[in-house]
């Protein structure tokens, strides 16, 4: 799919909206899942980057709602782009905000179920054989220290070969890069789980009744604390793994509006906002407004894996819009 050019966006969006970029324009983009090309398409469509992928949004603010990693093959390149755009946006008095999604937490906790094989290749170097050998010896020593006799017995039955098949070259380097001390792990730890801008709260998954009294600062503190912990046998005790937690909960997207209405009113009052914008739950039909705009679903299936829909949310002068394949529509 060809990259959308800034001029295409200029033709699609009213001049008044473009001229107001310096007065609080916010663009919220849902889950990217390693699809750099589609992400660039939407950034370009929204007027945030030029044809050279440099920041062109002036004082606008970009909110990426989490899950830049997994499924697609270019997660590191997406993060590299976000890092650079953040520097360029700050120079223009704009900002780039990125939320922590469940897939960022999974990466940091060593859950690699959804890593695309090509990403391992991207981390592979001439030293990858030695790196994998060190990784294997650490795992073996750990198993033996735990008294796992079956692991030792398996060595005679081809355990090593099976282990290598499950741990391709480049995996050790990827894990290190997404560790708390690694380049991408340190970046993730600098991001937020919840973000409040003016009258809008942004969060990756949602807020359940279990966490209804939590403030955005409390979400941020606990997620940064728990994301460096290993996978838990009791996930409900770790905020980043809890199905009811802010990175995983889908109630705001999936529960009936009738059942949600009083709870959402409570959340809006608690956080002193007008709306909540979430990602995490793909809609595949574009941006969805629920409860007359009090909840907005922004995960439109941007990545090729989910259908590659080019859409995002635009906030301007207190109103919310869907920008979908160049067409701007007010959300009601």
C-alpha positions in Angstrom: 0.0 0.0 0.0 1.5 3.3 -1.0 2.4 5.8 1.7 -0.1 8.6 2.0 1.5 12.0 1.4 1.0 15.1 3.5 -0.8 16.8 0.6 -3.4 14.0 0.6 -4.2 14.9 4.2 -4.3 18.7 3.4 -6.9 18.0 0.7 -9.0 15.9 3.1 -9.0 18.0 6.3 -10.6 21.4 6.7 -8.2 24.3 6.7 -9.5 25.5 10.1 -8.4 22.2 11.7 -4.9 22.4 10.2 -4.5 26.0 11.3 -5.3 25.1 14.8 -2.5 22.6 15.3 -0.7 25.0 17.7 -3.8 25.3 19.9 -4.1 21.8 21.3 -4.5 19.4 18.5 -4.0 15.8 19.6 -3.7 12.7 17.4 -4.3 9.3 19.0 -3.2 6.2 17.2 -4.0 2.6 18.3 -2.0 -0.6 18.3 0.8 -0.8 15.7 2.0 -4.3 16.2 5.3 -4.0 14.4 3.8 -2.7 11.2 6.1 0.2 10.4 4.7 0.9 7.0 1.1 1.2 8.1 2.1 3.4 11.1 4.0 5.7 8.7 0.9 5.9 6.5 -1.3 7.1 9.4 1.3 9.5 10.7 1.5 11.0 7.2 -2.3 11.1 6.8 -2.6 12.9 10.1 0.0 15.5 9.0 2.5 14.6 11.7 5.3 13.6 9.4 6.5 14.8 6.0 7.6 12.7 3.1 11.0 12.2 4.7 9.3 10.9 7.9 10.4 14.0 9.8 8.1 15.6 12.3 5.8 18.2 10.6 3.1 18.4 13.2 4.3 21.7 14.8 2.8 21.9 18.3 0.5 18.9 17.9 0.7 16.0 20.2 0.8 12.4 19.2 -0.5 9.7 21.6 0.3 6.2 20.7 -1.9 3.9 22.7 0.5 1.0 23.2 1.2 -2.4 21.6 3.9 -1.3 19.2 5.5 -4.7 19.5 4.7 -8.3 18.4 2.9 -9.9 15.4 4.6 -7.7 12.8 8.3 -7.8 12.0 9.4 -4.3 12.6 8.8 -3.5 16.3 12.3 -2.1 17.0 12.0 0.1 13.9 8.7 1.5 15.1 10.3 2.3 18.5 13.3 3.9 16.8 10.9 6.1 14.8 9.0 7.1 17.9 12.2 8.0 19.8 13.3 10.2 17.0 9.9 11.9 16.5 9.7 12.6 20.2 13.0 14.6 19.9 11.8 16.4 16.8 8.4 17.2 18.2 9.8 18.7 21.4 11.9 21.0 19.3 8.7 22.2 17.6 6.9 22.5 21.0 4.9 19.4 20.3 5.0 16.1 22.0 5.0 12.4 21.4 3.4 10.3 24.1 3.5 6.5 24.1 1.5 4.2 26.4 2.6 0.8 27.7 0.5 -2.0 26.3 0.2 -5.6 27.3 2.6 -6.6 24.5 5.4 -4.3 25.8 4.9 -5.9 29.2 5.1 -9.4 27.6 8.3 -8.5 25.9 10.0 -7.3 29.1 8.8 -10.4 31.0 10.2 -12.8 28.4 6.8 -13.9 27.0 7.8 -14.2 23.3 4.7 -16.1 22.0 3.9 -13.4 19.4 7.3 -12.3 18.2 7.6 -12.5 14.5 10.6 -14.7 13.4 12.0 -11.9 11.3 12.5 -9.9 14.4 15.0 -12.4 15.7 16.8 -12.1 12.4 17.0 -8.4 12.9 18.9 -8.9 16.2 21.2 -11.6 14.8 24.9 -10.8 14.6 28.2 -12.7 14.0 28.3 -13.4 17.7 24.8 -14.9 18.0 26.0 -18.5 18.2 28.1 -17.6 21.3 25.2 -15.6 22.7 22.8 -18.5 22.3 25.3 -20.8 23.9 25.6 -18.6 27.0 21.8 -18.4 27.1 21.5 -22.2 26.9 24.1 -22.7 29.7 22.3 -20.2 32.0 19.0 -22.0 31.4 20.5 -25.4 32.0 22.3 -24.3 35.2 19.0 -22.9 36.4 17.1 -26.1 35.7 19.8 -28.1 37.5 19.8 -25.8 40.4 16.1 -26.4 40.7 16.7 -30.1 40.8 14.9 -30.8 37.5 16.2 -34.3 36.8 14.0 -34.5 33.7 16.0 -31.8 32.1 19.2 -33.7 32.6 17.6 -36.9 31.3 16.4 -35.0 28.3 19.9 -34.0 27.3 20.5 -37.6 26.2 17.3 -37.6 24.2 17.9 -34.5 22.0 16.9 -31.8 24.5 19.6 -29.5 23.1 18.3 -29.8 19.6 14.7 -29.1 20.7 15.9 -26.2 22.8 17.7 -24.6 19.9 14.7 -24.9 17.7 12.6 -23.1 20.3 15.4 -20.4 20.8 16.5 -19.1 17.4 19.6 -17.1 16.8 19.0 -13.5 17.7 16.6 -14.3 20.6 19.1 -13.7 23.3 20.0 -10.3 21.9 16.3 -9.4 21.6 15.7 -10.4 25.2 18.6 -8.2 26.3 17.4 -5.2 24.3 14.0 -5.4 25.9 15.4 -6.0 29.4 15.2 -3.2 32.0 18.8 -2.3 31.2 18.4 -2.7 27.4 17.8 0.1 24.8 14.1 -0.7 24.3 13.4 -1.9 27.8 14.7 1.4 29.2 12.5 3.3 26.7 9.4 1.3 27.7 10.0 2.0 31.4 10.0 5.7 30.6 6.5 5.5 29.1 3.1 5.7 30.9 0.3 3.3 31.5 -2.3 6.2 31.7 -2.1 9.7 30.4 -4.4 12.6 31.0 -4.3 15.5 28.5 -6.9 18.3 29.1 -10.3 16.6 29.2 -9.2 13.2 27.9 -7.8 10.1 29.6 -5.8 7.7 27.5 -5.1 4.1 28.6 -4.2 1.0 26.6 -6.8 -1.6 27.7 -9.3 0.0 30.0 -10.3 0.4 33.6 -12.2 -2.3 35.4 -14.2 -2.0 38.7 -11.2 -3.5 40.5 -9.1 -0.5 39.7 -11.9 2.2 39.6 -10.4 4.2 42.4 -6.9 4.3 41.0 -5.5 7.6 39.7 -3.4 7.9 36.5 -0.3 8.4 38.6 -0.9 5.3 40.6 -1.4 3.3 37.4 1.9 4.6 36.1 3.8 3.9 39.3 2.6 0.3 39.6 2.9 -0.7 36.0 6.5 0.5 35.9 7.1 -1.4 39.1 5.4 -4.7 38.0 6.6 -4.8 34.4 10.1 -5.8 35.4 8.7 -8.8 37.4 8.7 -12.3 35.8 5.6 -14.0 34.7 3.5 -14.8 37.8 1.6 -18.0 38.6 -1.0 -15.7 40.1 -1.3 -13.0 37.3 -4.0 -11.1 39.2 -1.3 -10.1 41.7 0.7 -8.3 39.0 -1.0 -5.2 37.5 0.7 -5.8 34.1 -0.6 -9.4 33.9 -4.0 -9.1 35.6 -6.8 -9.7 33.1 -8.7 -6.9 35.0 -5.7 -4.6 34.8 -5.2 -1.5 32.7 -3.2 -3.4 30.0 -5.6 -6.2 29.5 -9.2 -5.2 30.5 -11.7 -5.1 27.5 -14.8 -4.1 29.4 -15.0 -0.6 28.1 -14.9 -2.0 24.5 -17.1 -5.1 24.9 -19.6 -4.7 27.7 -23.0 -3.4 26.8 -23.4 0.4 26.8 -26.4 0.0 29.2 -24.3 -1.8 31.7 -21.3 0.5 31.3 -23.1 3.9 31.5 -23.1 4.4 35.3 -19.6 3.0 35.7 -18.2 5.2 32.9 -19.8 8.3 34.6 -18.0 7.3 37.8 -14.7 7.0 35.9 -15.1 10.4 34.2 -15.9 12.1 37.5 -13.0 10.3 39.2 -10.5 11.4 36.6 -12.1 14.8 35.9 -12.2 14.1 32.1 -14.8 14.2 29.4 -13.8 11.0 27.6 -11.6 7.9 27.8 -9.7 6.7 24.7 -8.5 3.1 24.6 -6.7 0.7 22.3 -6.1 -3.1 22.7 -9.5 -4.3 21.3 -9.5 -4.2 17.5 -12.7 -2.9 15.9 -11.8 -3.5 12.3 -14.5 -1.1 11.3 -12.7 2.1 12.2 -12.8 4.3 15.2 -15.8 3.5 17.4 -17.6 6.0 19.7 -19.5 4.6 22.6 -21.9 6.3 25.1 -22.0 9.4 22.9 -18.2 9.9 22.8 -17.5 9.2 26.4 -15.5 6.1 25.4 -13.6 6.0 22.1 -12.1 2.8 20.7 -9.0 3.6 18.7 -7.5 0.2 17.9 -8.8 0.0 14.3 -6.6 -2.9 13.2 -3.9 -0.7 11.8 -1.4 -3.5 11.3 -1.4 -5.8 8.3 -2.1 -8.7 10.7 -5.5 -7.2 11.6 -6.5 -5.8 8.2 -4.3 -2.6 7.8 -7.1 0.0 8.3 -5.7 3.5 8.2 -7.5 5.5 10.9 -6.9 7.5 14.0 -8.6 9.8 16.5 -8.1 13.6 16.2 -9.0 15.9 19.2 -9.4 19.5 18.4 -11.0 22.4 20.4 -12.7 20.0 22.7 -14.2 17.8 20.0 -13.3 14.3 18.9 -13.0 13.2 15.2 -12.3 10.1 13.3 -9.7 10.5 10.5 -10.3 7.3 8.4 -8.5 6.9 5.1 -8.4 10.7 4.7 -12.0 11.4 5.7 -12.6 13.4 8.8 -15.8 12.7 10.7 -16.9 14.1 14.1 -17.6 11.4 16.7 -20.9 11.6 18.5 
